[in-house]
Structure formats: structure tokens, C-alpha cells
Amino acid sequence: MELPGHTELSLPTLTFTEAMSRSGKWNKDSALSEQDLQNPRIINILAILRDADALPSTWTKGKCKWMETVARKHRVHWRSICRWQAKYKEKGIAGLRHTKAYQDKPRTWTPKAVDFWISLCGKREHRRINRKDLYALLAVEAKRRGWQIGGYNSANWWFAKKWNPAMEALQRGGMRALDNILPPILRDYSDLAPFQILVGDQHRFDFWVLDEETGEIFRPEGYLWQDLRSRTIYGAAVDKKYDAWLIGLALRVGIACYGAFGSIYTDNGKPELSKFLNGILANLHGLGMEWQKTDELITDLPDVDAEDLVPCCILPGSHRKAIVKNAKAKMIEGTFYRIEQIMSSVMLLPGQTKKLSDDIHWQGIDHQEAQKLAKKGKLLTSREFALALYRACDYYNNKKPHRGVLTEWAWKPKPGAATPRSCLQACYNDGWRPRMISPEAADLIFLARDTRIVNKGMISLGNEFYVHDVLIELHKKRVDIRYNPLTLDEVHIFRKGKYLCTALPVERSSMVDMDLASRKIAEKRERRQRFAAEFKKISSLAPDFRQYSTVPEAERVAALIGTERKQRARENKELTRQITPEELDRGVQMLEGFNRILAKKAPAAPPRPTFWMSDVDRHQWCILASVDGTITDEDRAWLQHYEAEMTPESRARWEFEREYFSQEAG
């Protein structure tokens, strides 16, 4: 006889194939924890289920009676055993867990009060307000609306349960902060060709160097370009401070070594946005080279290796810049650290700076050591440091094993260690070829550019004048120039995109070297004669078509004499004419005005200033004060000493002025 609602149960049996297909498929319902396996309640239920399914072969009263026997043995109801068997069949051991009926629903709190509390704490405008003050606002609102709430600790528990780091980032930092904690897009670079995408960044090196020209101690700044496929350092340049020219110089070095690149990925800095860099890319495109636009991805995760991050994906277009405050998105950040490690540990260069992350005592030792090296003249010069940087880049490319290159090694057999150079060699053996540019084309593309106005056959650049005969014909015309700002040894002149000439620094003459002065004068005379001869040759081709006078020379001279005689007669008539009464009155008034000006008294000395701007001001005041009698003994002594050092002419002039003021005052 079967029990009401009871069905025949038996343990399911699975084949090995079914068991393997079902193993390892974890989900929210079937997931287990170690606490579940150690839970006494679950252990007891599993023992009951084993007894229920272990039907003896000698049992003749049926499965239902056996179920009742097992239930009486373990002091449970047989319906509970049936319910546990159903849950075990559906979810396994996870189905035997005891779940609270109100696990996600508050029992004391009003649900609307919980939502209001989460919203109150989660508002961006409230991110600086103390949590206890927000709870006081909640209590007031709950009393007004008739909500039931718990204590402050309960409120914090509910907020921690409902809140998460993603919402915290969105509240505190906006979408940028939220993007930075979301999972990044990871990929490898094995599907790229060498130098298809370059990543570039500037870096201030942790070394002190000496400027051999000025004697200044400074920390150099450099710009590096790195290939994403092979991790090869494509180009590098270093100077006191990085700018657009330094970025272009680093690219110029890379093109000379490895050929043209495809696309670039940079920060959103001012030099990276310059017209100079954009002009370089435009010229490369004009040479028939395709280069593409790069799009950024937020990957600012300190716990993720930069080698596994993808900074950009290729899209049709042009150069694209990185997101601001996202410096860790580029693998080149780690490359800078390794370059400095090579310079310190392999090349054994001195002059390291202190690191702010170190202990304060360590910082003091590093700083003192750098000062001692500077005083002894043992610091590297800027030229020596630039050479050391290029040697470190060569060591990085050719000798240092690179884990990222080895991970993406796509050829067989796979070596035990791989360098960027070996990756480039493997790509070359696989059919890749660099695209080279002629040195003249590279110079034309990467030279700095500007505009100037020609003045008297010269242009001015960097406190220097550059001359060429072609510039003489372009006086006051605007021309385009291209030059190397590091050397300034020559300037290439263009006009309307066409090359005209190469101007050289002007050779200055001398007041002592007469041979040089004579040669410069002879050159200018020869140039003047050449232009004069050319002008005469050109102007003599056409006749003079102007209509000149046909009056004989004698008549023209007589006419001039007659004109002069008439002019003298007019002047004599003006001097001998009788003066009118009105003119006489105006003359008398003018003379009376002059007499009033001459009769005016000398100005009195102003109050003595507390300080003097110059000795001349004090001397003028002393002159006036000596006339009106207000001068002190100290000022009179100073006046005598000051006038004693004057020249005789100056002293006579001031004696005349003192006598004049004295007569006017009398």
C-alpha cells in the first residue's frame, strides 16, 4: 500500500558521459560553499536520504513502509523525506540549504523607507554629508510619512546590502570613474603587423644630468614610441623639456631605423595636438602611406598587467588621443620603468633622484649623493645621457627577454625566451617588409616649420640672420621656412609650397679684420653692380614715351630770373607797408605778456621730501631752498660737496640760475 501523495522513489543513475556533461556547470541555484558541506543540518539530511534509498534486498513490505521506517528512525515526518528527495533531485546538495523567507525583504523596516534611505545616501549631492546626519533626516521623513524604520546600525546594514562599488564610483567620480572599474577589453597583439600601431608618451627620467653649455643641473624629459606588435622601442628623443619638436624627432629616429609606421596613439597633451605633429601625419599620407585612426578604451586598472590591455582599436580615419587621466592604459608606462632599470643596473649610471614613495631617510641619502656627484662633476652631461638612453633602448630591443612577446609568439617551435628583435626577425621571415622613406623626404617631413617676412634679403630666426641671393628679390614678402631647431645651421626657404633656396647664417664683418671687411664690401659692391646692370638691361629695351618741354634753354633761364625778381618785390612791399592800428594794438599786448612772464617771481621751495629719487632732484630743491632761506645746514653742506664735484661748465650754469632766482626773489 502506498502512502497518500507518495510516489515510488529511487536514486537516479547516470552514465559516465551524462555525469561528465553535467559536472562543472555552476549556477546560482547549484553553487556550493564549504559552509554547506560542514552544515550539521545538511549532513543529517544526507544521512536520512541515504537510508531512504538503501532499501534492503530482503525487505518485502514495499518502499512506502520502508520510508515510514526510516522516518521513525530519524524522528522526522515521511513527507519531509519526500520533499528533501525532490529538492536533491532538482538542485543537488544546494537544494537542501535552509533559506530565510525574508532574506531580501525587511521585516522591521517599511520597504519604502529602505528605498528612501538608499536614495538619500546615494545622491551625488549628499556624498560629503555625514551618514548620521542623513539618518536624522530619514527619521524626520519617516515620522511625517508614517514609515517604520530600524536603528542606525540597521540602516547601515541595509545600505551596505543594497549599495555596491560600481554605484559608489558613479556617485564619487562620474562615468569616468565607473568606466575605470568595469572589466576592460583584453586582447593580444599577434594579429597586428610590426609598426602598424605605435604608442607614444613622454617621461621625466629619475636622473640628474648637467647641461654642459649653461652648467645647469636638471632632470631630462624624453619621448618614446613603442610598437604594439613586437614591443620594439621605435624611436626616442630627450631634452630639457618635451615639446612637439621632440615628438617629431623621436618619430624621425624611428623612421630612419625601421621605416614608416601605420597609426599612432598618444596622450591628449598640447604638443601631441600641435599643428607640427598633424602636419607630419598629413605629409606621410601625401607620400602614399596609409595611416589609421586609433580609438581609446578605459583600462585604468592597477591590478591588471599592462601587457594584457588593449589601448586602442583600429578605425578608419586619423590620429586619435587618449582619454585624460588614463595614463595606465598604455604599456609604454611599464617600458619607461624597465629602461631606467637598464640604465641603473646594466649600464651602472649614477645620479638617480630620490623617490617620493621611499622612506624619508632613503630620500635624504639619495638627495645627498646627487649633490655630492654634482659638486665633484661626476654627473652625466645631457649629451652623454642622450647617448646612454639610445644604448638602453638597443639593449631593450635586442637583449632583454620580453614576456609579452613570448606569450604572443605565433611560430613553431616556440623559444624559451623572446626579445623584440627576435619577434621582428620572425615577422620578416614570415613575409613582412618595412616601408622605408628616403632621408631627404624624412628631413622635409620632420623639420620644424614657421613663417617669416624677408627684410633686405635676410630673415631672422633665433637671434640670427640668414641670407641668400634669392631672398633679395623677396623683400617684404612672406615665406615658409623649415629648419632643425637643435642645430640652426641652415634654413630651407619655401614659398607657396615650392622650394626656393637654403639660407645660411650671415657672416658678420669686422672693425679690425680689414681683409674680411674689404671682402664684405666687395661682395656688396658686386651684388649692387649686378642688379644695376640687370636693371639697365631691362629698362633699355623700351623707349621713353614722356613728352618733354620744347622751350629753348635761354628762354627758360630768363623766365626763372623774372620769377625770382617778382618774389623779391612782393617781400619788399610787405616790409614797407604802413601798419594798421589794430596790428599795433596786438603787438603791444604781446610785449606786455612777455614782460609779465619775465616779472614773475621765482618759485618757492616745496616742503622737504623724506627721501630723494636721485641726487639731481635733491640739488634742484637745495637751489630753491637756498634762495628762499629755508635750507638746513646739512643740506647746505651736501650742496657744496655736490657742486664741488661738478665740471666748471655745470657749476657756472647753476651759479647763473641761483643768481637769477635771487634777483627775482628780491
C-alpha positions in Angstrom: 0.0 0.0 0.0 1.3 3.5 -0.9 1.0 6.5 1.3 -1.2 9.3 0.2 0.7 11.7 -2.1 3.7 9.4 -2.0 5.4 8.1 -5.2 7.9 5.5 -5.8 11.4 7.0 -5.4 14.8 5.7 -6.4 18.2 7.2 -6.8 18.8 8.3 -10.4 21.7 6.7 -12.1 23.8 8.4 -14.8 26.1 7.2 -17.4 29.7 8.4 -17.4 29.0 10.6 -20.4 26.0 12.2 -18.7 27.9 12.7 -15.5 30.8 14.4 -17.3 28.4 16.7 -19.2 26.7 17.8 -16.0 29.9 18.3 -14.0 31.3 21.7 -13.6 28.2 23.7 -14.6 27.8 26.1 -11.7 25.0 28.5 -11.4 23.2 30.5 -8.6 21.0 27.5 -7.7 23.5 24.7 -7.7 26.6 26.5 -6.3 28.0 25.2 -3.0 30.3 26.6 -0.3 32.4 24.9 2.3 29.9 26.0 4.9 27.3 24.0 3.2 29.4 20.8 3.3 30.1 21.4 7.0 26.5 22.3 8.0 25.2 19.7 10.6 21.6 20.0 9.3 22.6 19.2 5.7 24.8 16.3 6.9 21.9 14.8 8.8 19.5 15.2 5.8 22.0 13.5 3.5 22.2 10.6 6.0 18.4 10.3 6.0 18.3 10.3 2.2 21.0 7.6 2.1 19.0 5.4 4.5 15.8 6.1 2.5 17.4 5.0 -0.8 19.2 2.0 0.8 16.3 -0.4 0.5 17.4 -3.9 1.7 17.0 -6.7 -0.7 15.2 -8.8 2.0 12.6 -6.1 2.5 9.2 -7.4 1.4 6.8 -4.7 2.7 7.2 -2.2 -0.1 9.0 1.1 -0.4 6.4 3.1 1.4 6.7 1.0 4.6 10.5 1.4 4.3 10.0 5.2 4.1 8.0 5.2 7.2 10.5 3.1 9.0 13.3 5.5 8.1 11.2 8.4 9.2 10.5 6.8 12.6 14.2 6.0 13.0 15.3 9.6 12.4 12.2 11.1 14.1 11.1 13.1 11.1 7.9 13.0 9.0 7.9 10.9 5.9 6.6 14.0 3.9 9.8 15.8 4.8 11.9 13.0 3.4 9.9 13.2 0.2 10.4 16.9 0.0 14.1 16.6 0.5 14.4 13.9 -2.1 12.6 16.2 -4.7 15.0 19.1 -3.9 18.0 16.9 -4.0 17.0 15.6 -7.4 16.4 19.2 -8.8 19.4 21.1 -7.3 21.6 18.6 -5.5 23.0 19.4 -2.1 22.4 23.1 -2.8 18.7 22.4 -2.7 18.9 21.3 1.0 20.1 24.7 2.2 17.8 26.5 4.6 16.8 29.8 3.1 15.1 32.6 5.0 11.7 33.6 3.8 12.5 37.3 4.2 16.1 37.2 3.1 15.9 40.2 0.8 12.8 41.8 2.3 12.8 43.9 5.5 10.7 42.7 8.4 11.0 45.8 10.7 11.5 48.5 8.1 8.9 49.7 5.7 10.1 48.9 2.2 9.6 52.4 1.0 11.7 53.7 4.0 14.6 51.4 2.9 14.4 52.7 -0.7 14.3 56.3 0.6 17.3 55.7 2.8 19.4 54.2 0.0 18.4 57.1 -2.3 19.2 59.6 0.5 22.8 58.2 0.9 23.3 57.6 -2.8 22.6 61.1 -4.1 25.7 62.7 -5.5 24.8 65.9 -3.8 25.0 64.1 -0.4 28.4 62.5 -0.9 30.1 64.8 1.6 27.4 64.7 4.3 27.9 62.5 7.4 25.8 59.3 7.4 24.4 60.1 10.9 23.1 63.4 9.8 21.4 61.7 6.8 19.8 59.2 9.3 18.4 62.1 11.2 16.8 63.4 8.1 15.4 59.9 7.5 13.8 59.8 10.9 12.1 63.1 10.3 10.8 61.9 7.0 9.7 58.5 8.4 7.7 60.2 11.1 6.0 62.5 8.6 5.0 59.7 6.3 4.3 57.1 9.0 7.1 54.7 8.0 8.6 52.1 10.3 12.4 52.2 10.5 15.2 50.5 12.5 18.2 51.9 14.3 21.3 53.5 12.8 23.2 50.2 12.7 20.3 48.5 10.9 20.3 51.4 8.4 24.0 51.0 7.7 23.4 47.2 7.2 20.7 47.8 4.6 22.8 50.4 2.8 25.8 48.1 2.6 23.5 45.3 1.3 21.9 47.5 -1.4 25.0 49.5 -2.4 28.0 48.3 -4.5 31.3 49.7 -5.6 30.1 50.5 -9.1 27.4 52.8 -7.8 30.0 54.3 -5.4 32.3 55.1 -8.3 29.5 56.6 -10.3 28.5 58.8 -7.3 32.0 59.9 -6.4 33.7 60.2 -9.9 31.0 60.1 -12.5 31.1 58.0 -15.7 34.9 58.1 -16.0 35.3 56.5 -12.5 32.6 53.9 -13.4 34.4 53.0 -16.6 37.7 52.6 -14.8 36.3 49.8 -12.5 34.3 48.0 -15.2 36.1 45.0 -16.8 38.4 46.1 -19.6 38.5 44.7 -23.1 41.5 42.4 -23.2 43.3 41.2 -26.3 46.7 40.2 -27.7 48.6 42.0 -30.4 49.5 39.0 -32.5 47.1 40.0 -35.3 49.0 43.3 -35.9 51.8 43.8 -38.3 55.0 45.4 -37.0 54.8 49.1 -36.6 51.1 49.1 -37.6 50.2 50.9 -34.3 52.7 52.9 -32.3 52.0 54.1 -28.7 53.9 57.2 -27.5 54.3 59.0 -24.3 56.6 61.5 -22.5 58.5 60.7 -19.4 60.6 62.6 -16.9 63.6 60.5 -16.1 64.7 59.9 -12.5 68.3 61.1 -13.2 70.1 64.3 -12.7 72.2 65.5 -15.6 74.4 68.5 -16.3 73.9 71.0 -19.1 77.4 71.4 -20.5 76.6 74.8 -22.0 75.0 76.5 -19.0 76.1 74.4 -16.1 72.5 73.8 -15.0 71.5 70.6 -13.2 68.2 69.3 -14.4 66.1 66.2 -14.9 65.7 65.4 -18.6 62.4 64.7 -20.3 62.1 62.3 -23.2 59.6 61.0 -25.6 59.4 57.3 -26.6 57.5 55.4 -29.3 56.9 51.7 -28.9 55.5 49.1 -31.4 52.5 47.2 -30.1 53.2 44.0 -32.1 56.9 43.4 -31.3 57.3 45.8 -28.3 60.2 47.3 -30.1 61.2 50.8 -29.0 60.6 52.5 -32.3 62.1 55.9 -31.6 63.3 58.1 -28.7 64.4 61.6 -28.1 65.4 63.5 -24.9 65.8 67.2 -24.0 65.2 69.5 -21.0 61.5 69.6 -21.7 59.4 67.7 -24.2 57.6 69.6 -27.0 56.1 68.9 -30.4 59.6 69.0 -32.0 60.9 66.4 -29.6 57.9 64.1 -30.5 58.7 64.6 -34.2 62.4 63.9 -33.6 61.6 60.6 -31.9 59.5 59.6 -34.9 62.3 60.7 -37.2 64.7 58.4 -35.4 62.2 55.5 -35.7 61.6 56.1 -39.5 65.4 56.1 -40.1 65.8 52.7 -38.2 62.6 50.8 -39.0 60.7 52.6 -41.8 57.2 54.1 -41.8 54.6 53.4 -39.2 50.8 52.9 -39.6 49.0 54.7 -36.9 49.8 56.4 -33.6 48.2 56.5 -30.2 49.2 59.4 -27.8 48.0 61.4 -24.8 45.8 64.4 -25.2 48.6 66.9 -24.5 49.3 70.2 -26.1 52.4 69.1 -28.1 50.5 66.0 -29.3 47.7 68.3 -30.6 50.2 70.7 -32.3 50.0 71.6 -36.0 53.5 70.3 -36.3 52.6 66.7 -35.5 49.4 66.9 -37.6 51.5 68.2 -40.5 53.9 65.3 -40.2 51.0 62.8 -40.5 49.5 64.7 -43.4 52.8 64.6 -45.2 53.2 60.9 -44.6 49.7 60.4 -46.1 50.8 62.6 -49.0 53.6 60.2 -49.7 51.1 57.4 -50.3 51.3 55.8 -46.8 48.0 54.9 -45.2 47.7 55.6 -41.5 44.7 55.0 -39.4 42.8 56.5 -36.5 43.0 54.9 -33.1 40.2 54.8 -30.5 40.8 54.6 -26.8 39.5 52.2 -24.2 39.4 52.9 -20.5 41.7 50.4 -18.8 43.0 52.2 -15.7 43.3 49.1 -13.5 46.4 48.8 -11.3 45.9 45.1 -10.7 45.9 44.2 -14.4 49.1 43.7 -16.3 49.6 46.4 -19.0 50.8 43.7 -21.4 47.3 42.3 -21.4 45.5 45.6 -22.0 44.4 46.9 -25.4 44.8 50.7 -25.6 43.1 51.2 -28.9 41.2 49.5 -31.8 41.7 50.4 -35.4 39.1 52.5 -37.1 39.2 54.3 -40.5 40.5 57.8 -40.1 43.3 59.6 -38.5 45.3 60.1 -35.3 43.3 59.8 -32.0 44.3 60.8 -28.5 44.0 59.0 -25.2 41.4 59.8 -22.5 42.6 62.3 -19.9 43.6 60.8 -16.6 44.1 57.4 -18.1 47.8 57.1 -18.3 48.0 53.4 -17.3 46.1 52.4 -20.4 49.4 52.2 -22.3 52.0 49.5 -22.0 54.7 52.1 -22.5 54.3 53.2 -18.9 55.9 50.0 -17.8 58.6 50.3 -20.6 59.9 53.5 -19.0 60.5 51.7 -15.7 62.4 48.9 -17.5 64.5 51.4 -19.4 65.5 53.2 -16.2 66.3 49.8 -14.7 68.6 49.0 -17.6 70.3 52.4 -17.2 70.8 51.8 -13.4 71.5 48.1 -13.2 73.1 47.2 -16.5 74.8 50.4 -17.6 75.5 51.5 -14.0 74.7 55.2 -14.5 74.9 57.5 -11.4 72.7 60.5 -10.5 69.4 58.8 -9.6 66.8 61.1 -8.0 65.0 60.4 -4.8 61.6 58.7 -5.0 58.8 60.2 -3.0 57.4 56.8 -2.4 60.5 55.7 -0.5 61.2 56.2 3.2 62.1 59.7 4.2 65.6 58.6 5.3 66.2 56.9 2.0 65.2 60.1 0.2 67.7 62.0 2.2 70.6 59.7 1.3 69.7 59.8 -2.4 69.5 63.6 -2.4 72.8 64.0 -0.6 74.5 61.6 -3.1 73.2 63.5 -6.1 74.5 66.8 -4.6 78.0 65.3 -4.0 78.1 64.0 -7.6 77.1 67.4 -8.9 79.9 69.2 -6.8 82.5 66.7 -8.0 81.4 67.0 -11.6 80.6 63.3 -11.9 77.1 63.7 -13.3 76.4 62.8 -16.9 76.1 65.7 -19.3 73.0 66.0 -21.4 74.8 64.6 -24.5 76.1 61.6 -22.5 72.7 60.9 -21.1 71.1 61.0 -24.6 73.7 58.5 -25.9 73.0 56.3 -22.8 69.3 56.4 -23.5 69.8 55.1 -27.0 72.1 52.4 -25.8 69.5 51.4 -23.2 66.8 51.2 -26.0 69.1 49.0 -28.0 69.6 46.7 -25.1 65.8 46.6 -24.5 65.2 45.7 -28.2 68.0 43.2 -28.7 68.9 41.5 -25.5 66.2 41.8 -22.8 63.7 38.9 -22.9 60.1 40.1 -23.1 57.3 38.1 -21.6 54.6 39.7 -23.7 56.5 38.8 -26.9 56.9 35.2 -25.8 53.2 35.0 -24.9 52.1 36.1 -28.4 54.8 34.0 -30.3 52.9 32.7 -33.3 55.6 30.5 -34.9 56.9 27.0 -34.2 58.9 26.0 -32.4 58.3 28.4 -29.5 61.6 29.5 -27.9 62.3 29.6 -24.2 62.8 33.4 -24.3 62.0 36.0 -26.9 63.1 39.6 -27.4 61.5 42.4 -29.6 64.3 41.9 -32.1 63.6 38.2 -32.4 59.9 39.0 -33.0 60.8 41.4 -35.7 63.1 38.8 -37.3 60.3 36.2 -37.2 57.9 38.6 -38.8 60.5 39.4 -41.5 61.0 35.7 -42.2 57.2 35.3 -42.4 56.9 37.9 -45.2 56.7 41.3 -43.5 58.8 44.1 -45.0 59.4 47.6 -43.7 58.4 50.6 -45.8 61.4 52.9 -46.0 61.5 56.6 -46.7 64.4 58.5 -48.3 66.5 60.7 -46.0 65.6 63.8 -48.0 61.8 63.1 -47.7 62.2 62.3 -43.9 64.1 65.6 -43.4 61.4 67.5 -45.3 58.6 66.0 -43.2 60.2 66.3 -39.7 61.9 69.6 -39.9 60.3 72.4 -37.7 58.4 74.9 -39.7 57.4 78.5 -39.4 56.8 81.7 -41.5 59.0 84.8 -41.8 58.9 88.1 -43.7 62.0 88.8 -45.8 63.7 92.1 -44.8 66.5 93.4 -47.1 67.4 89.9 -48.3 67.5 88.4 -44.8 65.2 86.5 -42.5 65.5 86.4 -38.7 65.4 83.2 -36.6 66.6 82.6 -33.1 68.6 85.9 -32.8 70.4 85.1 -36.0 70.1 86.4 -39.6 70.1 84.1 -42.6 70.8 85.3 -46.1 70.7 84.1 -49.7 70.7 86.0 -53.0 67.2 84.7 -53.9 65.8 86.4 -50.8 66.8 89.8 -52.2 64.1 89.5 -54.8 61.5 88.8 -52.0 61.9 91.9 -49.9 58.9 92.3 -47.6 57.4 89.1 -48.9 56.2 86.3 -46.5 58.0 82.9 -46.9 57.7 79.5 -45.3 60.8 78.2 -43.6 61.9 74.7 -42.3 64.8 74.1 -40.0 66.4 71.9 -37.4 66.0 73.7 -34.0 68.8 71.7 -32.5 71.5 72.9 -34.9 70.1 76.0 -36.7 72.9 75.7 -39.2 70.7 76.3 -42.3 67.1 77.3 -43.1 65.2 76.0 -46.1 63.0 78.6 -47.8 59.7 77.8 -49.4 57.0 79.9 -51.0 53.6 78.7 -51.9 54.8 75.1 -51.3 57.8 75.4 -53.7 61.4 75.1 -52.6 63.4 78.3 -53.3 66.7 78.1 -51.6 68.7 77.3 -48.5 69.7 80.3 -46.5 72.9 80.3 -44.4 73.8 82.3 -41.3 75.1 85.8 -42.2 78.9 86.3 -42.0 79.4 89.5 -39.9 82.1 92.0 -40.9 84.8 93.3 -38.5 86.2 96.7 -37.4 89.6 95.1 -37.0 90.0 92.4 -39.7 90.4 94.7 -42.7 90.6 91.7 -45.1 87.2 90.5 -44.0 85.7 94.0 -44.2 87.1 94.5 -47.6 85.8 91.2 -48.8 82.3 92.0 -47.5 82.4 95.5 -49.1 83.5 94.0 -52.4 80.7 91.4 -52.2 78.1 94.1 -51.6 79.5 96.2 -54.5 79.5 93.3 -56.8 75.9 92.5 -55.9 74.9 96.1 -56.4 76.6 96.3 -59.8 75.0 93.1 -60.8 71.5 94.3 -60.0 72.2 97.7 -61.6 73.4 96.1 -64.8 70.3 93.9 -64.8 68.1 96.9 -64.3 69.8 98.9 -67.1 69.5 95.9 -69.4 65.8 95.5 -68.7 64.9 99.2 -68.8 66.8 99.9 -72.1 64.5 97.7 -74.1 61.6 100.2 -74.3 61.9 103.9 -75.4 60.9 106.8 -73.2 57.5 107.9 -74.2 57.2 111.1 -72.0 56.5 114.5 -73.7 59.3 116.9 -72.6 59.3 120.8 -72.9 60.2 122.3 -76.3 61.1 125.8 -74.9 64.8 126.8 -75.6 67.2 126.8 -72.7 67.8 130.6 -72.8 64.1 131.4 -72.5 63.7 129.0 -69.5 66.6 130.8 -67.7 65.1 134.2 -68.4 61.8 133.0 -67.1 63.4 131.8 -63.9 65.2 135.2 -63.4 61.9 137.0 -63.8 60.1 134.9 -61.3 62.8 135.5 -58.7 62.7 139.2 -59.2 58.9 139.3 -58.7 59.2 137.3 -55.5 61.7 139.9 -54.0 59.4 142.8 -55.0 56.5 141.1 -53.1 58.7 140.7 -50.0 59.9 144.4 -50.0 56.3 145.6 -50.4 55.3 143.6 -47.3 58.1 145.2 -45.2 57.5 148.8 -46.3 53.7 148.9 -46.0 52.1 151.0 -43.2 50.9 149.2 -40.0 47.2 149.5 -39.1 46.1 150.5 -35.6 44.7 147.0 -35.0 48.0 145.4 -35.8 49.8 147.9 -33.5 47.5 147.0 -30.6 48.0 143.3 -31.0 51.8 143.9 -30.9 51.6 145.9 -27.7 49.5 143.3 -26.0 52.1 140.6 -27.0 55.0 142.6 -25.5 53.1 143.3 -22.3 52.5 139.5 -21.9 56.3 138.8 -22.3 57.0 141.4 -19.6 54.6 139.8 -17.2 56.3 136.4 -17.7 59.7 138.0 -17.0 58.5 139.8 -13.9 57.1 136.6 -12.4 58.9 135.7 -9.1 61.0 132.6 -8.7 59.1 129.6 -7.3 59.4 128.9 -3.6 61.0 125.7 -2.4 58.4 122.9 -1.7 58.4 121.1 1.6 61.5 119.0 2.1 60.8 115.3 1.0 61.6 112.5 3.3 63.6 110.7 0.6 65.1 111.6 -2.8 64.7 109.7 -6.0 68.1 111.0 -7.3 70.9 113.5 -6.5 69.6 115.7 -9.3 66.2 116.1 -7.5 67.9 117.0 -4.2 70.2 119.5 -5.9 67.3 121.4 -7.5 65.4 121.5 -4.2 68.6 122.8 -2.4 68.9 125.6 -5.1 65.3 126.8 -4.4 65.7 126.4 -0.6 69.0 128.4 -0.6 67.2 131.3 -2.4 64.2 131.5 0.0 66.3 130.8 3.1 64.7 127.5 4.1 67.8 125.3 3.5 69.2 123.4 6.5 72.9 123.2 7.4 73.0 119.6 6.4 71.5 120.3 3.0 73.9 123.3 2.5 76.9 121.1 3.3 75.7 118.5 0.9 75.0 121.1 -1.8 78.6 122.5 -1.5 80.1 119.0 -1.7 77.9 118.1 -4.7 78.7 121.2 -6.7 82.4 120.8 -5.9 82.4 117.6 -7.9 80.8 119.3 -10.9 82.6 120.3 -14.1 83.3 124.1 -14.4 80.7 124.4 -17.1 77.9 122.8 -15.0 78.9 124.8 -11.9 78.7 128.1 -13.9 75.3 127.1 -15.2 73.8 126.5 -11.7 75.5 129.7 -10.4 73.7 131.7 -13.1 70.4 130.1 -12.2 70.9 130.8 -8.5 71.6 134.5 -9.2 68.6 134.7 -11.5 66.3 133.3 -8.8 67.8 135.6 -6.2 67.1 138.7 -8.4 63.6 137.6 -9.0 63.0 136.9 -5.3 64.5 140.4 -4.4 
